[in-house]
């Protein structure tokens, strides 16, 4: 941000994440108790609700809320940035077990007011999909049955229901074409950098 004419100290404040919450919980599965740890980071509450993906991964990156907040601000979308993660390898669990773990994870967030319409809206990320978002929405509906906005516990991706999950990457292709950038060009011409690692970059590579 050195090229911006900002008051002294403001740039340092902007790049900082306001808060990162850690939750630890247990779920009884396969005849024993398993322990899990998860996070939810919030970059700024200047605009609410905050929104952002929740990833399930063995080595999760939970502090990526700042880029999302800046992205929303650049296009004048009234959302704050948030990111979350659960340290887990989804491939090691059956769908039924993943549902129990996800619902328990949602309960921990809800008890602390870290999730919900008008507060903090989750979205799919690496290791999660519209399926996990539907489980989280249903669990919150059980906890807050009179919440009239409960159907909005998502950022729109849940509604895809698997039919158009490559939209993330195709939007980038469309924007690049509008800017006359050839994302398949060789290094000798236009250069396109894809990152960080996430659903958008994954679908862009496959688009």
N, C-alpha and C positions, 0 to 999 in steps of 0.2 A: 504493500500500500504506500510505498515511498513516493510514488508519482502523484498521490493525491494531496491536496492542500488541506490537511487536517490539523486541528489544534494539537499541541504537544500532549502526548500520552493517550490520545483518543484511539489511534490505530492499535496500540497495544491492548487497549480495553476491548476493542471490537473483535480481535482474534481469539480472545479468551472464551472458554465455555463456562456458562454461568453455574452449571451444576451437573454432577454425575451421580446417580443413585445406584447403589448395589443391593441386590436382594439375593438371599440364600434360602433355599427351601428343600424339603425332602419329599419324595414320592415313593410309595411302596409298590414295587414292581418285581415280578419274578421271585416272589417269596422273600424279598429283603428290601431294605430301605436304601434308596439312591439319593445322593445329594447333588444339587445343581446350583450354579451361580449365574446371575444375569445382571444386566446393566440397562439403564436408560439415561442418556445424556440430553441436556437441553442447552442450546447455545444462548438463546435470548428469549425473554418473555415480552419483548416490545410489541410483538404481534401474536395474538392467540386466536385459535388454538395453534399449538406447535404440531408439526407432522414430520414423519420420517420412518424409514424402514426398520424392521427388526430382523436380524439375521440369526440363524442357527448354524454355528460352526465350531469346530474344535478349538480354533484360535481366533476368536471374534475380534473385530475392530469396532469398538463401541463409541469411539469419540470422533465421529465424523459429522456432527451436527452443524458445525460452522459452515462448510460448503453448501449445505442444503439451505440454511438461512440466507446466505448471500445470494444463492440462485433465485430464491423466491423474491428477494428484494429487488434484484436486477430486472425482473419481469413484472414487478409490482403486483405480486400475488400475496394476499394478506395472511401469510402463515409464518410462524416461527420455525426454526430448524430443530429437529430432534433425531436421535439415532439410538437404537437399542440392540441388544444381543443376548443370546443365551449360549453358554459354553456347552456345546453338545454336538455330537456327530449324528445327524438324523439317519444315516445309513445303518446305524447299529440298533435301531429301534423299529418296532412294527408300527403301522399307522394307529392302531388302538393305543399303544403306549405313548406315542407322540401326542395324541390328543389329550391324554391325562396329564402329561407334562406341560403342554401348552396351556391348558385350563388352570393348572396350579400356578403357573407363571403369571397368568392374567390376574389371578386372585391376589397375588403379592403386590402387583402394580396397583390394583384397585384399592387395596387396603390403605395405601399411602397416597392416594389421589394422583397417581402418575399416569393414568390412562382414562380416556373417556371423551365423549363429544364436547366440544368447546374447551377442552383442556389439552389433551395430547392424543393425536390420531395416528395409529400405527399403519404400516404398509408392508408389503412383501419385500424381501431382500434376499441375499444369498441364503439358501437352505430353507426358505419359507415361500409360500405361495398364497393364492386366494383361499386355499383350504385352511391354513393356520389362521388367517385373518377371520374367516367365518367362525372358527372355534372361539377365538378371542371375543368377537362380537356377541356370540351366543352366551358366553360365560358372563360378560358384563351385563347383558340383558337379564340374566338370572339374578345378578346381584342388585341391579337397579331396574326393577321391572316397570317403574313408572317414568323412566327416562324417555320423554317423548322424542328425543333426537337419537335414540339408540341405533336406528338404522344407518346413521351417518358415521358410525365408528369405522371409518376407512377413508382412504384418500382417492377412491375411485377405482383402484386396481382390483379390488375384490369382485366388482361387478363384471369383470372380464370372464370369470369362470373358465379360464383356460383357453378361450376361443382366440384371443389376440394378444398373447403374452409377449410377442415380439414388437409390440408397439413402441417400447422404450427405444429400441435401436432404429426402427424405421423413422421415427421422428427426427433423430439426428441425421439420418441419410437425407431426409427431405430438406432440413435446414442447410445441410452442407451443399446440396444441389442449388438451393436458392442463393447461396453465397459463392456459387461457381467453384466449389472445392471438390476435387475428385478424391474421395477417401480410399480408392483402390489404386491411386497413382503410385509410381515408384518414388524412392527417396530423392531422385534427381529433380522432381517437380514439387508439387504441393506436399506438405507434410501434415499429417493429421495425427495427433496424440490422443490415445484413448485411455482414460483413467479417471478416478481410481477403480480398483476392482469392485464390481458390483453388478446388479442386474442390467443396468443400462449398457455398460460396456460389454457385458456378455452377449446381449442380444444384438448389439451393434456389430460385433465380430461375426455373428451368425446371419445378419441381415443381408 
